[in-house]
Amino acid sequence: MLLGLAVGAASALVPAYMSEMAPANARGSLSGLNQTMITLGMLLSYVMDFVLKDLPQAWGWRVMLGCAAIPAVILFVGVMKLPESPRFLINHGKPDEARKVLSYIRKDKNEIESEMQSIKDASKKESSAAKKTSWGTLFTGKYRYLVIAGVGVATFQQFQGANAIFYYIPLIIEDVTGKAADSALVWPVIQGVILVLGSLLYIAIAEKVKRRTLLLMGGTVMGLSFILPAILNAMIDNLNPFTTVVFLFIYVAFYSFTWAPLTWVIVGEMFPLAIRGRASGLASSMNWVGSWAVGLIFPIMTAAMSQEIVFAIFGVICLAGVLFVRYCVPETKGRTLEEIEEAGMNHGKNKD
């Protein structure tokens, strides 16, 4: 329970903090670095599971969880050295401290002063509104468009079924091969390698390809990777069962450099300053609701129907996510947080 509270809070805070610290032209790739660290941690955990699988049961899980405390301690010590973000400091009446922090992460003095002024202007516009902000404010006219876009992407990311693979890949392989799940623990390691490589690919292309383009492409391939095995199994007798596994790894590959990193990039940069805390928290909460729901219902669904049909359902959700991005999510690449905020507010006013 304590770990859940900690990870849940971090998943909401980290994207917002990174987006406020990063310059607009590097925000995507730096946020992608966060995804690389996440996937690297997943890979290390898969490796440790594989290494520890032959320990006595009473010791295996204790040693596994004990090892996880090591990076937690490193993170704790590192966070103690982090400064507050310039936007937070300006919003709380500390412009000198904000300028000092910007001097750490910006080289050009003119850039620093320009960004300071931009943040101050946005902060003044939002200061009076922030005092009146409530949860209901998130869905008022001038905020609704951006909140629906950010929260929607975060929600779709989980309901697309990624965690069904991440949580249950040994059991999926067991169902395909008929071998015991503990003998299939090498497959999560392969999956982890794909995730890390995909996150590195995202860093390389983050500032070269539009956010929406990557989400649309990734969601389409992910959806087809889930749906095609069901179609092939219906059309071909005695289809090689590893066909499903191949398509699942294609899904993981495209997920790893599109929806996986971009969800948190968008959550970090989509929300206006006055509602950023609440909106980021809502997006993160919906993301974890999806993670919980998929983890809960996947084994129930596979007990009631074939894995191919279950994954086909997730495929339809992936394609629904593509339509959502096409019609409800604005492009944010290369735009400052203040420009994104202004565009969202103008859209809200036009709708009203």
C-alpha positions in Angstrom: 0.0 0.0 0.0 2.8 2.4 0.8 4.6 1.6 -2.4 1.4 2.2 -4.4 1.0 5.6 -2.8 4.6 6.5 -3.5 4.7 5.3 -7.1 1.3 6.9 -7.8 2.4 10.3 -6.5 5.7 10.1 -8.5 3.9 9.2 -11.7 1.9 12.4 -11.4 4.7 14.7 -10.3 7.6 13.6 -12.5 6.1 14.5 -15.9 5.0 17.9 -14.6 8.3 18.6 -13.1 10.3 17.6 -16.1 8.1 19.6 -18.5 8.5 22.7 -16.4 12.3 22.3 -16.3 13.0 21.4 -19.9 13.2 23.9 -22.9 10.4 23.5 -25.5 12.8 22.2 -28.1 14.1 19.4 -25.9 11.1 18.6 -23.7 10.1 15.5 -25.7 13.5 13.8 -25.7 14.2 14.6 -22.0 10.8 13.2 -21.0 11.7 10.2 -23.2 14.8 9.8 -21.0 12.4 9.3 -18.1 10.7 6.5 -20.0 14.1 4.9 -20.7 14.8 4.8 -17.0 11.4 3.3 -16.3 11.9 0.6 -18.9 15.5 0.0 -17.8 14.1 -0.6 -14.3 11.6 -3.0 -15.7 14.3 -4.9 -17.5 16.4 -5.1 -14.4 13.4 -6.4 -12.4 12.8 -9.1 -15.1 16.5 -10.1 -15.0 16.4 -10.3 -11.2 13.2 -12.5 -11.4 15.0 -14.8 -13.8 18.2 -15.0 -11.6 16.3 -15.6 -8.4 13.7 -18.1 -9.8 15.6 -21.1 -8.3 15.8 -19.8 -4.8 13.6 -21.5 -2.2 10.1 -19.9 -2.3 10.4 -18.5 1.2 13.5 -16.5 0.2 12.9 -15.7 -3.5 10.3 -13.0 -3.2 12.0 -11.5 -0.1 15.4 -11.1 -1.9 13.6 -9.7 -4.9 11.8 -7.0 -3.0 14.9 -6.3 -0.9 16.9 -5.6 -4.1 14.2 -3.1 -5.2 15.0 -1.0 -2.1 18.5 -0.2 -3.6 17.3 2.1 -6.4 14.7 3.5 -4.1 17.4 4.7 -1.7 19.4 6.2 -4.6 16.2 8.0 -5.8 15.6 9.4 -2.3 19.1 10.8 -2.0 19.0 12.3 -5.6 15.6 14.0 -5.1 17.0 15.8 -2.1 19.4 17.7 -4.5 16.7 18.8 -7.0 15.6 22.5 -7.1 12.0 23.6 -7.4 10.9 24.4 -10.9 11.1 28.0 -12.1 7.3 28.1 -12.8 6.6 26.9 -9.2 9.0 29.5 -7.8 7.5 32.4 -9.8 4.0 31.3 -9.0 5.0 31.5 -5.3 6.6 34.9 -5.5 10.3 33.9 -5.7 11.5 35.3 -9.0 15.2 35.6 -8.0 15.3 31.9 -7.1 13.5 31.1 -10.3 16.2 33.0 -12.3 18.9 31.1 -10.5 17.4 27.8 -11.3 17.0 28.8 -15.0 20.7 29.7 -15.0 21.5 26.1 -14.2 19.6 24.7 -17.2 19.7 27.6 -19.8 22.9 28.9 -21.4 21.8 32.2 -23.0 20.9 35.2 -20.7 18.4 36.5 -23.2 16.7 33.1 -23.3 16.5 33.2 -19.5 15.0 36.7 -19.3 12.6 35.9 -22.1 11.4 32.7 -20.4 11.1 34.5 -17.1 8.9 37.1 -18.6 6.8 34.5 -20.4 6.3 32.6 -17.1 5.4 35.8 -15.2 2.8 36.8 -17.8 1.2 33.4 -17.7 1.4 33.3 -13.9 -0.4 36.7 -13.7 -3.2 35.6 -15.9 -3.7 32.5 -13.9 -3.1 33.8 -10.3 -6.6 35.0 -9.8 -8.1 32.0 -11.5 -6.0 29.6 -9.4 -7.4 30.9 -6.2 -10.9 29.9 -7.4 -9.8 26.6 -8.9 -11.6 23.4 -7.9 -12.0 20.0 -9.4 -15.0 21.3 -11.3 -12.8 23.9 -12.9 -11.0 21.2 -14.9 -14.0 20.8 -17.1 -15.0 24.5 -17.6 -14.9 26.0 -21.1 -11.3 27.3 -21.3 -9.7 24.2 -19.7 -12.0 21.4 -20.9 -10.3 20.8 -24.2 -6.8 20.3 -22.8 -8.0 18.3 -19.8 -10.0 15.9 -21.9 -7.0 15.5 -24.3 -4.4 14.8 -21.6 -6.6 12.6 -19.3 -7.9 10.7 -22.4 -4.5 9.8 -23.6 -3.4 8.7 -20.2 -6.5 6.5 -19.8 -6.3 5.0 -23.3 -2.6 4.1 -22.7 -3.6 1.5 -20.1 -6.9 0.3 -21.4 -5.0 -0.6 -24.7 -3.8 -3.7 -22.8 0.0 -3.2 -22.4 0.0 -4.3 -18.8 -1.8 -7.5 -19.7 1.4 -8.4 -21.5 3.8 -6.9 -18.9 2.1 -8.6 -16.0 1.2 -12.0 -17.5 3.8 -12.7 -20.3 5.0 -15.9 -18.5 1.4 -17.2 -18.3 0.7 -16.1 -21.9 3.8 -18.1 -23.0 2.7 -21.0 -20.8 -0.7 -21.1 -22.6 1.1 -21.0 -26.0 3.8 -23.6 -25.3 2.2 -25.7 -22.5 5.4 -25.3 -20.4 5.4 -24.1 -16.8 5.4 -20.4 -16.3 8.6 -20.3 -14.3 10.4 -21.8 -17.3 9.1 -18.9 -19.4 10.8 -16.1 -17.3 13.3 -15.5 -20.1 10.5 -14.0 -22.2 10.0 -11.0 -19.9 13.7 -10.3 -20.3 13.3 -10.2 -24.1 10.3 -8.0 -23.6 12.3 -5.6 -21.4 15.1 -5.4 -23.9 12.6 -4.3 -26.6 11.1 -1.7 -24.2 14.5 -0.2 -23.5 15.5 -0.1 -27.2 12.2 1.4 -28.1 12.6 4.2 -25.5 16.1 5.0 -27.0 14.6 5.1 -30.4 12.0 7.6 -29.1 14.7 9.9 -27.7 16.4 9.9 -31.1 13.2 10.9 -33.0 11.3 12.9 -30.3 12.1 16.3 -31.6 11.9 15.3 -35.3 8.4 13.7 -35.5 5.2 15.3 -34.3 3.5 13.9 -31.2 0.2 13.1 -32.9 1.9 11.4 -35.8 3.7 8.9 -33.5 0.5 8.3 -31.5 -1.6 7.7 -34.6 1.0 5.3 -36.1 1.8 3.5 -32.9 -1.9 3.0 -32.0 -2.7 1.7 -35.5 0.1 -0.9 -35.5 -0.7 -1.9 -31.9 -4.3 -2.4 -32.7 -3.5 -4.5 -35.8 -1.0 -6.6 -33.8 -3.8 -7.6 -31.5 -6.5 -8.1 -34.1 -4.5 -10.0 -36.8 -3.7 -13.1 -34.7 -7.4 -13.6 -34.1 -8.2 -13.3 -37.8 -5.4 -15.7 -38.8 -6.4 -18.2 -36.2 -9.9 -18.1 -37.6 -8.7 -18.6 -41.2 -5.8 -21.0 -40.8 -6.1 -24.4 -39.1 -3.2 -25.4 -36.8 -1.6 -22.0 -37.0 1.8 -21.9 -35.2 1.0 -20.7 -31.7 4.1 -18.6 -31.6 2.5 -16.4 -34.2 0.6 -14.7 -31.4 3.8 -14.2 -29.5 5.5 -12.6 -32.5 2.6 -10.1 -32.9 2.6 -9.4 -29.1 6.3 -8.4 -29.4 5.5 -6.2 -32.4 2.9 -4.5 -30.2 5.5 -4.0 -27.4 8.0 -2.6 -29.9 5.6 0.1 -31.2 4.2 0.8 -27.8 7.7 1.4 -26.5 8.5 4.4 -28.7 5.0 5.9 -29.1 2.3 5.6 -26.5 4.6 4.6 -23.6 6.8 7.7 -23.5 4.4 10.1 -25.3 1.6 9.7 -22.7 3.8 11.2 -20.0 5.2 13.9 -22.3 1.6 15.0 -23.1 0.5 14.8 -19.5 3.5 17.0 -18.6 3.0 19.7 -21.2 -0.8 19.7 -21.9 -2.2 21.3 -18.7 -2.3 25.1 -17.9 -0.5 26.2 -14.8 -3.6 27.0 -12.7 -4.9 23.4 -13.0 -1.7 21.5 -13.6 -1.5 19.8 -10.2 -5.1 18.6 -10.2 -5.2 17.7 -13.9 -1.9 15.8 -13.7 -3.2 13.9 -10.7 -6.4 13.1 -12.5 -4.6 11.8 -15.6 -2.2 9.7 -13.4 -5.1 8.4 -11.4 -7.0 7.3 -14.6 -3.9 5.7 -15.9 -3.5 3.6 -12.8 -7.2 2.8 -12.8 -6.7 1.4 -16.3 -3.6 -0.5 -15.0 -5.6 -2.0 -12.1 -8.6 -2.9 -14.3 -6.5 -4.6 -17.0 -4.5 -6.5 -14.4 -7.7 -7.6 -12.7 -9.8 -8.6 -15.7 -7.2 -10.2 -18.0 -7.0 -13.6 -16.3 -10.8 -13.6 -15.9 -11.3 -12.9 -19.6 -8.8 -15.5 -20.7 -10.6 -18.1 -18.5 -13.8 -17.3 -20.4 -12.5 -17.0 -23.9 -9.4 -17.6 -26.0 -6.4 -15.3 -25.7 -6.7 -14.3 -29.3 -10.2 -12.9 -28.7 -9.1 -11.1 -25.6 -6.3 -9.4 -27.4 -8.6 -8.6 -30.3 -10.8 -6.7 -27.8 -7.7 -4.7 -26.7 -7.0 -4.1 -30.4 -10.3 -2.4 -30.9 -9.6 -0.2 -27.9 -6.2 0.7 -29.5 -8.0 1.8 -32.7 -10.5 3.8 -30.6 -7.5 5.5 -29.1 -6.3 6.4 -32.6 -9.6 8.1 -33.3 -9.5 9.9 -30.0 -6.0 11.3 -30.9 -7.2 12.2 -34.4 -10.1 14.4 -33.2 -9.4 15.4 -29.6 -5.7 15.9 -29.1 -3.8 19.0 -30.2 -0.2 19.0 -31.5 2.3 20.2 -28.8 5.7 19.6 -30.3 8.0 22.6 -30.2 5.5 24.8 -28.4 6.1 26.4 -25.0 3.8 25.5 -22.1 2.4 29.0 -22.3 1.7 28.7 -26.1 -0.1 25.3 -25.5 -2.1 26.9 -22.7 -3.2 29.8 -24.9 -4.2 27.6 -27.7 -6.3 25.4 -25.4 -8.0 28.4 -23.9 -8.8 29.9 -27.3 -10.2 26.5 -28.4 -12.4 26.5 -25.3 -13.6 30.0 -25.9 -14.5 29.1 -29.5 -16.4 26.1 -28.4 -18.4 28.2 -25.9 
